Amino acid sequence: MSGRPHDPSSAQAFDAADAPVQRGGQNGRAIAATALVTSLLWLVAFALWLALAGRPQPVAFEVQPPPATATPQPTPAPTATPTAGPIWVDVGGAVAAPGLYQLPPGARVQQAIEAAGGLAADADTRSVSLARPLADGEKVYVPATGETPPPQEGPTAGSRAAPADLGMGRLDINRATAAELEALPAIGPKTAQAIVEYRQANGPFRSVEDLLKVKGIGEATLAKIRDLITVGPAP
């Protein structure tokens, strides 16, 4: 085989010439890698900054204590209003069925007579006030025609003297006799006589309230008879 003989020194010369080139390439790649890493680090730092910058900042606020409220006062229990009970009335005289009857509070003489079966055929009601209110324990007596009612203890619906009765079921305390005054609720013989004596000593009563000046009559007694009496002119 013909050709130029191999020169070892020439090969070494070429290798020596290629060495700087190889080292330069390696250095370039290292620089590029460093630049790339640096760029990535900057990108990561920039992304973190954006994330932190976009996060809403916490708002400080002060917690206020709840407003003080007044302590509720206990509601007082309702007081039971006493209700008036029924009354018992003794009905006698010219009625269908004389006897003791229970009536509602505020009942009138007419209701007592109806409870006793009504008036008898010979009843005389001219001296009886059918509209008079009744009191517990009262005696209602209806006389027969031509009969003089017997004297009764306590209040009664018996006869009244014409001069003292004004025709409205009210008794004129300036004209009434002691017997007529006894027909009023809560007025006994002593109190009736005291009313007559006071009237004789001091003159006629000027008002119903003047009865409070009579010994034995108080506010409670006056309340029971106020609607049954009146003050007329002096006899």
C-alpha positions, 0 to 999 in steps of 0.5 A: 500500500502506497502513501505518505508515512504516518507522522506521530508528531503531526497527530499530537499537534492536531490533538493539542490544537483541539484541546482549547476548543473542547475546553471552551465548549465546556465552559460555555455550557457551564455558563449557560446552565448557570444563567438558566438556573439564575433565571429560574430563581428570579422567576420563582422569586418574582412569582412568590412576590406576586403571590404575596402582593396579591394576598389580602392584608388582614384587617384589624378590628376591635371586638365590642362587648355586647350592650348591657341589658336591663335585668328583666323584672319578674312579672307579678302574678295576677291577683285573683278578683274575688267574685260575689257568691250567691245570696239566700233570701227567705220569701214569704207571704202571698206567693205560690211556694214560700221558702228559702231560695238561693239567688245570684248576687244583685238579684231583685225582689221580682226575682225572689218572687219568681223563684218562689213560684210567683205571686198568689192570686190574692197578693197585694204588691202596692207596698212592695218594691219589685225593683229593690236589690236584695241582700244576703239573708234578707226576708221578702214578704208579700202581703195579701189583699187587706193584710197588714204585714207582720213586723219583720227582723232585718230588711224586708219587702213589706209595706212602707208608709206612703209619705216616706215612699216617693214612688221610685222604690226609695225611702225618704229618710227625712220622713221615714219612721223607725219601722220603715227604716228597719226595712232597709238592709243592715238597719236594725231597730237601734240604728233606725231609732238613732236615725230618727233621734238624730233627725229630731235633734239636728233637723232634716238630713241635707244629703244621704251622706249625712247618715254617716253622722249617725252612730252605728252607720259607717261606709259599709252600711251606707253602701248597702242602702244608698240606692234605696234611700233619698233625701226629701223636703222636711215634713 
